[in-house]
Amino acid sequence: MSVADPIPGFFVPVHRALTEPILLGGAPRTVAIANGTLAAAIALGLRLWIPGLLLWLVGHAAAVWAAKHDPQFVEVVRRHLRTPTYLGV
C-alpha cells in the first residue's frame, strides 16, 4: 500500500460544485447582487440612467477582475477588516 492509495472507508468523492465559489457573471454572487441593486436604485430610483449603468459596469468589471485573481477575495477583505492591527502606525 503506497501513500497515494486511499484508506478503505476514508475516501469520499466530492463534487466539483462544492469546492468552487459561487460566481454570477464572473463576480462573487453577493458582490454582483449588491452592485446590481445599487446601480438599479440609482438608475431607476433617481432616474440617472447613465451614472447607474456606468456604476454597474465599473463595479462588475472590478469584481470580475478581483475574482480572477482570488475567487475568495470577499472573505479575505472581511477578515482583513475584522483583524486589529498590532503594529499599526
N, C-alpha and C positions, 0 to 999 in steps of 0.2 A: 504494500500500500504506500503510495507516494504522497507527498504533501498536497498535490493538486487534486487528488481524489476526494470527493465529498464523504463525510462521515455518514454512515447509514442512519436515516431518521433525522438528520440535521440539515438536509438540503430542501429548500423550498423555492420553486420558480417564482420570480417576481415579475409582474407585467411592467413593461416599459412606461406605461402611463402613470404608474405610482411613483416613479423616481424623477420624472421630468416636471419642471414647473409649468403651471397653467398660464399660457400666454393668449392674448387676444389681439390679433393683428400684429404679432411680434413683440408686443409690450406686455408686461405683467398685468393680469386681469384687473386687479384693484386700481392700478395706476391708470389704465385705459378707461375704466368706468368713471373714475373721478375726473379725469381730464375731459372726457366727453360731456359729462354733466355740467362742469364749469363752463365749457365752451358753448353748450346749448343754452345755458342760463344767460350768458352774455349775448349770444346771437338772437335768441327768441325773446327773452325777457326784456332786455334793454334795446332790442331792435338794432344792434350793432353787428350786422352780418359779417362784414369783412374782418373786424378785430376778433370776433368769435371764431371764424374759420381759421384765421392766422394763429390764434392761440391753440386751437386743436391741432393744427398741422405741426407747429413747432414743438408743442408738448408731446405729441405722439412720436415724432421723429426722435426727440431726445430720449424718450423712454425706450424706443426700439434700439437706439444706439447703445444705451446703457445695458439693456438686456442681452445684446450680442456679446458684450464684454464680460458680464456677470449676470446670469439669469436670476440670481438671488440678491440683487443689489438693494431691493427694498428692505429686506430683513437686515442686511448689513448696515444700511443707513439708520434703521431703527435702533439697532444695538449700539451703534456709534453714538447716537444722540442720548441714549439712556445711560451709558457708562460715563462716570465722572472722570475728569482729567486730574491726575495726581501731580503731574509736573507742569501743569498749565501756567502760563505767564499772566 
